[in-house]
Amino acid sequence: MLLLRGVESFYGSSQALFGVDMALNEGEVVTLLGRNGMGKTTTVRSIMGMTPAARGSIQFEGREIRELPSYAVARLGFGLVPEGRQIFPNLTLLENLLVTAANRFETHDPYTLERVFSIFPRLADRRDHYGNQLSGGEQQMLAIARALMTNPKLLILDEATEGLAPMVREEIWDGLRLLKARGESILVIDKNLDALMQIADRHYIMERGQVVWSGDSGALARDPTLKSRYLGI
């Protein structure tokens, strides 16, 4: 579904990605792991056309998308939950969900208000509250639900549970488990390794703008040196 080959990206004259290779198949949950500043968010931004890659190939469903603008990438079926949530603070929770709602690909069983409220029940009770009246955890649930309301082919979450209380984090992981059971394709960045290893099919570890390791959860669990060397655990 998603294929990156030799992707190089820059911020001005400073190179951030150095030949990134990765792949995600339909129905997989794949993670990007690594310490802060290692290129994970830049990889997502390059996929989405927000930090255009200077070299390499980014393909989605067999189509080259590296030179497409962000809005065109999004319309191909990407649902991005960005770091920092970026919900609309002056709209109600319900308006945040409806403003992006679409079913461009005529999904047989699309995400609706009822479905996203079943994944995150807390949101149903807050539907008339404005975005700036929600807690950080509620805002993150809203950001995920808003992305789902676009009925994406691929959901991307950048820092899925960063800075959230343990109880709220668990609600979000429960929601992601439901999405995995539904067969959604998901690329996720987070630091909660235990939770990620339970839901992810495969992992990529980044170090200084490069992928330095990839494998499944079993392989990651069997090599504790990976955690200490690249993840600070």
C-alpha positions in Angstrom: 0.0 0.0 0.0 2.7 2.5 1.0 6.3 2.2 -0.2 9.3 4.5 0.5 12.6 4.0 -1.3 15.7 6.1 -0.8 13.7 9.1 0.6 15.9 12.1 1.4 14.4 15.3 2.8 15.8 18.7 3.9 14.9 21.7 6.0 16.7 24.4 4.0 20.3 23.2 3.7 20.0 20.8 6.6 19.4 17.2 5.6 16.9 15.4 7.8 16.3 12.0 6.0 19.0 9.9 4.5 17.7 7.3 2.2 14.7 6.1 4.2 13.2 2.7 3.0 10.0 1.4 4.5 6.8 -0.4 3.4 3.3 -0.9 4.8 0.8 -3.4 3.5 -2.9 -3.1 3.4 -4.4 -4.1 6.8 -1.1 -3.8 8.7 -0.3 -1.8 11.7 3.3 -0.5 11.4 5.3 1.7 13.8 8.1 4.2 13.5 10.2 4.1 16.6 13.2 6.1 17.8 14.3 8.9 20.1 13.2 12.5 19.6 14.7 14.2 16.6 15.6 11.1 14.7 13.4 11.7 11.7 10.1 10.0 12.5 7.9 13.1 12.1 9.9 14.3 9.1 9.1 10.9 7.5 5.4 11.5 8.0 5.6 15.0 6.7 7.5 13.8 3.6 4.8 11.2 3.0 2.1 13.8 3.3 3.9 16.4 1.1 4.3 18.8 4.0 8.1 18.6 3.9 8.6 17.5 0.3 11.2 14.9 -0.3 14.0 16.0 -2.5 15.0 12.6 -3.7 13.7 9.0 -3.7 10.3 7.5 -4.3 7.1 7.5 -2.3 4.4 5.3 -3.7 0.8 4.8 -2.5 -1.2 2.0 -4.0 1.4 1.8 -6.8 1.2 5.6 -7.6 4.2 7.9 -7.2 3.1 10.7 -4.9 6.4 12.3 -3.9 5.8 15.5 -5.9 2.1 15.9 -5.1 1.0 18.8 -2.9 -0.4 17.9 0.6 -4.1 18.4 -0.3 -3.7 16.0 -3.3 -2.0 13.4 -1.1 -4.8 13.6 1.5 -7.4 13.1 -1.1 -5.8 9.8 -2.1 -7.0 8.4 1.2 -4.7 9.5 4.0 -6.0 10.3 7.4 -3.4 12.2 9.5 -3.5 12.7 13.2 -0.7 15.2 13.6 1.5 15.8 16.6 -0.2 18.5 18.6 -3.7 17.4 17.5 -4.6 20.7 15.7 -8.3 20.5 16.3 -10.4 23.6 15.7 -10.7 25.3 19.1 -13.6 27.5 18.2 -15.8 24.7 16.8 -17.7 22.2 18.9 -16.6 18.6 19.1 -19.5 17.7 16.8 -18.6 20.4 14.3 -14.9 19.3 14.3 -16.1 15.8 13.2 -18.6 17.0 10.6 -16.4 19.6 8.9 -14.1 16.9 7.4 -16.6 14.1 7.1 -16.5 12.3 3.7 -16.8 8.9 2.1 -14.9 9.6 -1.2 -14.3 5.9 -1.9 -17.8 4.8 -1.2 -16.8 2.5 1.6 -19.5 -0.1 2.2 -19.4 0.3 6.0 -18.1 3.9 6.6 -17.2 5.7 9.8 -20.1 7.7 11.0 -20.7 9.7 14.2 -22.3 6.7 15.8 -19.3 4.5 14.9 -16.6 6.9 16.2 -18.6 7.5 19.4 -18.7 3.7 19.9 -14.9 3.7 19.6 -14.4 6.7 21.9 -17.6 6.8 24.1 -16.3 9.8 26.1 -16.7 12.0 23.0 -20.4 11.4 22.8 -20.9 13.1 26.2 -18.8 16.1 25.0 -20.3 16.6 21.6 -21.5 20.2 22.3 -18.3 21.4 24.0 -15.9 23.6 22.1 -12.5 22.3 21.2 -10.8 24.5 23.7 -13.0 23.2 26.4 -11.7 19.6 26.0 -9.0 18.0 28.0 -5.8 16.9 26.2 -6.9 13.3 26.0 -10.3 14.3 24.7 -8.7 16.4 22.0 -6.5 13.5 21.0 -9.5 11.2 20.7 -11.3 13.9 18.7 -8.3 14.2 16.4 -8.4 10.4 15.7 -12.1 10.4 15.3 -11.9 13.4 12.9 -9.4 11.5 10.8 -11.6 8.4 10.8 -14.6 10.5 9.6 -12.8 11.1 6.3 -12.9 7.3 5.9 -9.2 7.0 5.0 -7.4 4.1 3.4 -4.4 4.7 5.6 -4.5 6.3 9.1 -1.3 8.0 10.3 -0.8 8.9 14.0 2.1 11.0 15.0 2.7 10.7 18.8 -0.6 8.9 19.5 -0.5 9.2 23.3 2.3 11.6 24.2 1.7 13.6 27.4 -1.6 11.9 28.3 -2.7 10.4 31.6 -2.4 6.6 31.9 -6.1 6.1 31.9 -6.6 8.2 28.8 -3.7 6.4 27.0 -5.4 3.1 27.7 -8.7 4.4 26.2 -6.8 5.4 23.0 -5.0 2.0 22.8 -8.3 0.3 23.2 -9.6 2.3 20.3 -6.6 1.4 18.2 -7.1 -2.3 19.0 -10.7 -2.0 17.7 -9.4 -0.4 14.5 -6.8 -3.2 14.1 -9.5 -5.8 14.5 -11.5 -4.0 11.8 -8.5 -4.4 9.5 -7.5 -0.8 9.2 -4.1 0.1 7.8 -2.2 2.2 10.4 1.2 3.9 10.6 1.8 5.0 14.2 4.5 6.9 16.1 4.6 6.6 19.8 6.9 5.9 22.7 4.7 3.4 24.6 6.6 0.3 23.4 4.6 -2.2 25.4 1.3 -1.1 23.8 2.8 -0.8 20.3 4.2 -4.4 20.5 0.7 -5.7 21.3 -1.0 -4.2 18.3 1.7 -3.7 15.6 2.6 -6.2 12.9 6.0 -4.7 12.2 8.3 -1.9 13.4 10.9 0.4 11.9 13.5 2.0 14.2 15.0 5.3 13.1 18.4 6.8 14.1 19.7 10.1 12.7 17.3 10.2 9.7 17.8 6.6 8.7 16.1 3.3 9.3 18.5 1.2 11.2 16.3 -1.8 12.0 13.0 -3.4 11.0 11.2 -6.5 12.1 8.2 -7.8 13.9 7.3 -7.6 17.7 8.8 -11.0 18.4 12.2 -10.0 16.9 12.2 -6.7 18.8 11.4 -8.5 22.1 14.2 -11.0 21.6 16.8 -8.3 21.2 16.9 -6.0 24.3 20.0 -4.2 23.0 17.8 -2.6 20.4 15.8 -0.9 23.1 18.8 0.4 25.0 20.7 1.4 21.9 18.0 3.2 19.9 15.0 3.8 22.1 16.5 4.8 25.4 14.7 2.0 27.3 
